[in-house]
Structures are given as C-alpha cells and as structure tokens.
C-alpha cells in the first residue's frame, strides 16, 4: 500500500486510510469527548485515518486489549502506562488529553469521611483501572487497608449499574469520575467526599499541583505504529483546540453527532452533557504536550505506586515518552 503524505494545514487527504482502533472506558467523558469531537469534525479522516473507537468496562481491560493486539491505542489514565512499564511492557505516552485528576469517592448518606469507609464496600470499574488506583491510593492515605479494612468490588463503568448498586446498598461508595458524580448528585443518591473536581485547592492538596498527567493516549512502542501515532496526535491536537475554543453547548452538540456517541456515552441528554463539559473544560490539555512535573504528580506516582510499592515499581518520565512522537515541554 502507498500512502499519500498528509499536511493537516492544507486539508489534503490520504488516498488510502490507515485503520486505527482506539480503546477507551465507556462513559469516561474525560477521554471520550476529544475522540468524539475528532470523529464528528472529520479530524481523523483529514489525517488519513480510519478510526474505530471501542468501549470497555474499565481502563485495565483497555490495557489488556492493547497488549493482546486487539486495539492500537488506549485513551485513559496514565496510571496504565506506569502499571505496564512496571511489568516490563514497553508502553509509551503519545499525548496528554486531560490534566486533572477527576476521580472522587462518592458515598451514600451517612458517610462523611474516608475513615467512615472502614468495614464498607467501595466500588470501582475493574481491578487495575484508574478508579481502582484512586480508591487504593485514597484509602491508603486515610490509613485504611484495601481488602481487609475496606472491600473493593469491581462493577464496571455502566452508569445505570453504578447508580443501582449504590441505591440498593450493594456498595457504600464508588470511585467516580465527573459525569458519575453529577448523576449521583442529581438523583440524590451519593455525594463526593473530596470535591476534587470543583475545588482546585483540594486537587493541589491531594496531587501536589493543579495540572498533572492524567488522561493520555498510550500505545506499545514500535515502528509500525509511529506514523499512526503522529497522525492521531495531529487529529486530537485539533480536537483539543476546538474544545478549548468553543462553548460547552457547542461541544456537546458536536459530541452527540458522533456515530459512537450512544455506544460510549449511553442515553445522556444534552443538558447533562453540557454540565459535565463545564466541569471538565478547564482540565483539557492545550496542545497535548507533557512534562516531567506532570508525570511526577500523576495518579500513578502520587497515589498508586506509593500504595503498592511491593507490586509496582517507580517509572521514570524518560521511559514513558516516545522520542519523535511525544511533545515534551519544560516544567
């Protein structure tokens, strides 16, 4: 096959599209919104890519699919790069999408602190996911031992299942991202303990800084994927520029036009999507670049690895970036 060179600024298109499969977590808006913007607005096609976006119940499942060769890229937390690297897998970051930790612990009425979770059940998507990593890290910081003091239960990422599990008392809390927090609050079922999304001071206290490396595009490093990675980065940089430039209402309209919107977002209405985007908008990366400081304050470095030093190794920033692909900025 012969591919035409693509110059994004000229609007030229490749005669033969490169097939690309991207895995992400269902209902995880932080990662999904840039993908759907790029799909609706034709940014993937302009870069000569034929992109398929595949939803999984949690980030750990995306990571497994990537290692198995079922997807080409993952769009989820940087913790997966750390986990994979710690296990000897040559996973690298292509670019940053979202630079805030939005995972909170949403609890039922009567629970007012992390220490109140002793003897309770905390839900996560799946073991090895970002929600699991945040839950483990938060509980350890509060002096609680996951597994013995607090039961961790994997229930997937379907909002309806999460809501029902909390409502019926199957779980007492859930490590929830932005749109799940909004759903639980709207229905009066749960509340976030930390308020990490709405309070920058809390985010800085927990993570060390306000901007971190959280949601990224990652892949296994090999020469075959280099051109795909470069084109994907260009398409998503354009999507990030659109997200930073346009209003939440306009972004929501664009996202809902994507052919993947229903499968990845569920039956969300436009009003609720706008509310989620309003909270998320400030965290989206400006240009997809990363820095050592961002990695040093990521959930893997701050929460997960310190909570599990016997299982997870320290991972250097120099190991997770892909020379010639990842845009690195100075701290």
Long-range contacts (C-beta under 8 A, 24 or more apart in sequence): 3-48, 3-227, 4-48, 6-46, 6-47, 6-48, 6-231, 6-234, 8-46, 8-47, 8-234, 8-235, 8-238, 11-46, 13-45, 13-46, 13-48, 14-47, 14-48, 16-48, 17-45, 17-48, 17-49, 17-50, 18-48, 18-49, 18-50, 18-227, 18-228, 18-231, 19-49, 19-50, 19-52, 20-44, 20-49, 20-50, 20-51, 20-52, 20-72, 20-73, 20-228, 20-232, 21-51, 21-52, 21-54, 21-70, 21-71, 21-72, 21-73, 22-51, 22-52, 22-53, 22-54, 22-71, 22-72, 22-73, 22-74, 22-75, 22-217, 22-232, 23-54, 23-55, 23-56, 23-61, 23-62, 23-65, 23-66, 23-70, 23-71, 23-73, 23-74, 23-75, 23-76, 24-53, 24-54, 24-55, 24-56, 24-62, 24-74, 24-75, 24-76, 24-264, 25-55, 25-56, 25-57, 25-58, 25-59, 25-62, 25-76, 25-125, 25-129, 25-130, 25-157, 26-55, 26-56, 26-57, 26-157, 26-158, 26-263, 26-264, 26-266, 27-157, 27-158, 27-159, 27-179, 27-180, 27-264, 27-265, 27-266, 28-59, 28-76, 28-157, 28-177, 29-177, 29-178, 29-179, 29-265, 29-273, 29-276, 29-277, 29-280, 30-97, 30-98, 30-102, 30-177, 30-178, 30-214, 30-215, 30-280, 30-283, 31-75, 31-76, 31-97, 31-98, 31-215, 32-75, 32-264, 32-265, 33-243, 33-251, 33-255, 33-277, 33-280, 33-284, 34-75, 34-97, 34-236, 34-239, 34-240, 34-243, 34-284, 35-75, 35-236, 35-239, 35-260, 35-264, 36-254, 36-255, 36-258, 36-260, 36-261, 36-264, 36-265, 37-239, 37-242, 37-243, 37-251, 37-254, 37-255, 37-258, 38-235, 38-236, 38-238, 38-239, 39-258, 39-259, 39-260, 40-254, 40-255, 40-257, 40-258, 41-238, 41-239, 41-242, 41-254, 43-235, 43-236, 43-238, 43-239, 44-232, 44-235, 46-235, 47-231, 47-232, 47-234, 47-235, 48-231, 49-228, 49-231, 49-232, 49-235, 51-232, 53-260, 53-264, 55-263, 55-264, 57-125, 57-126, 57-156, 57-157, 57-158, 58-124, 58-125, 58-126, 58-128, 58-129, 58-131, 58-132, 58-154, 58-156, 58-157, 59-125, 59-126, 59-128, 59-129, 59-130, 60-125, 60-126, 60-127, 60-128, 60-129, 60-132, 61-126, 61-129, 63-91, 63-128, 66-91, 66-218, 66-219, 66-220, 67-220, 72-219, 72-225, 72-228, 73-217, 73-218, 73-219, 73-225, 73-228, 73-229, 73-232, 74-217, 74-218, 74-219, 75-215, 75-216, 75-217, 76-130, 76-215, 76-216, 76-218, 77-129, 77-130, 77-133, 77-214, 77-215, 77-216, 77-299, 77-300, 78-213, 78-214, 78-215, 78-216, 78-218, 78-295, 78-298, 78-299, 78-300, 78-320, 79-130, 79-133, 79-298, 79-299, 79-300, 79-304, 80-130, 80-218, 81-216, 81-218, 81-300, 81-315, 81-320, 82-298, 82-300, 82-301, 82-304, 82-305, 82-312, 82-315, 82-320, 83-128, 83-300, 83-304, 83-312, 85-313, 85-315, 85-319, 85-320, 86-305, 86-311, 86-312, 86-313, 86-315, 89-220, 90-220, 90-221, 91-218, 91-219, 91-220, 91-221, 91-320, 92-218, 92-219, 92-220, 92-221, 92-320, 92-321, 92-322, 92-325, 92-326, 93-213, 93-216, 93-217, 93-218, 93-290, 93-320, 93-321, 93-322, 93-326, 94-216, 94-217, 94-218, 94-219, 94-229, 94-232, 94-233, 94-322, 94-325, 94-326, 95-216, 95-217, 95-233, 95-236, 95-237, 95-285, 95-288, 95-289, 95-290, 95-326, 95-327, 96-213, 96-214, 96-215, 96-216, 96-285, 96-288, 96-289, 96-290, 96-294, 97-215, 97-216, 97-217, 97-236, 97-240, 97-284, 97-285, 97-288, 98-214, 98-215, 98-280, 98-283, 98-284, 98-285, 99-211, 99-212, 99-213, 99-214, 99-215, 99-283, 99-284, 99-285, 99-294, 100-197, 100-203, 100-210, 100-211, 100-212, 100-214, 100-282, 100-283, 101-134, 101-196, 101-203, 101-206, 101-207, 101-212, 101-214, 101-299, 102-177, 102-178, 102-196, 102-197, 102-214, 102-279, 102-280, 102-283, 103-130, 103-131, 103-134, 103-175, 103-176, 103-177, 103-196, 103-299, 104-175, 104-176, 104-181, 104-192, 104-193, 104-194, 104-195, 104-196, 104-197, 105-134, 105-135, 105-138, 105-173, 105-174, 105-175, 105-176, 105-192, 105-193, 105-194, 106-166, 106-173, 106-174, 106-175, 106-176, 106-180, 106-181, 106-184, 106-190, 106-191, 106-192, 106-193, 107-172, 107-173, 107-190, 107-191, 107-193, 108-166, 108-169, 108-172, 108-173, 108-189, 108-190, 109-191, 111-172, 111-173, 111-193, 112-193, 113-142, 113-193, 114-138, 114-139, 114-141, 114-142, 114-144, 114-193, 115-142, 115-143, 115-144, 117-142, 117-144, 117-150, 117-172, 117-173, 118-144, 118-149, 118-150, 119-149, 119-150, 120-150, 120-151, 120-172, 120-173, 121-150, 121-151, 121-152, 121-153, 121-170, 121-171, 121-172, 121-173, 122-146, 122-150, 122-151, 122-152, 122-153, 122-171, 122-172, 122-173, 122-174, 122-175, 123-152, 123-153, 123-154, 123-155, 123-162, 123-165, 123-166, 123-170, 123-171, 123-173, 123-174, 123-175, 124-152, 124-153, 124-154, 124-155, 124-174, 124-175, 125-154, 125-155, 125-156, 125-157, 126-154, 126-156, 127-152, 127-154, 130-177, 130-299, 131-174, 131-175, 131-176, 131-177, 132-175, 133-299, 133-300, 133-303, 133-304, 134-175, 134-299, 134-303, 135-175, 136-303, 136-304, 136-307, 136-308, 137-299, 137-302, 137-303, 137-304, 137-306, 137-307, 138-175, 138-194, 138-303, 139-307, 140-306, 140-307, 141-303, 141-307, 158-266, 159-183, 159-266, 160-266, 163-187, 163-189, 166-190, 178-276, 178-279, 178-280, 179-268, 179-272, 179-276, 182-272, 182-275, 182-276, 182-279, 183-272, 186-272, 197-279, 198-279, 206-302, 207-297, 207-299, 207-302, 208-296, 208-297, 208-302, 209-293, 209-297, 211-294, 212-294, 212-297, 212-298, 212-299, 212-302, 213-290, 213-291, 213-294, 213-295, 213-297, 213-298, 214-283, 214-298, 214-299, 216-290, 221-322, 226-324, 226-325, 229-322, 229-325, 230-325, 233-288, 233-325, 233-327, 236-288, 237-287, 237-288, 240-284, 240-285, 240-286, 240-287, 240-288, 241-286, 243-281, 243-284, 244-281, 244-284, 244-286, 248-274, 248-277, 248-278, 248-281, 249-274, 251-277, 251-281, 252-277, 287-327, 288-327, 289-326, 289-327, 289-328, 289-329, 290-321, 290-326, 290-327, 290-328, 290-329, 291-328, 291-329, 291-330, 291-331, 292-317, 292-331, 293-331, 295-320
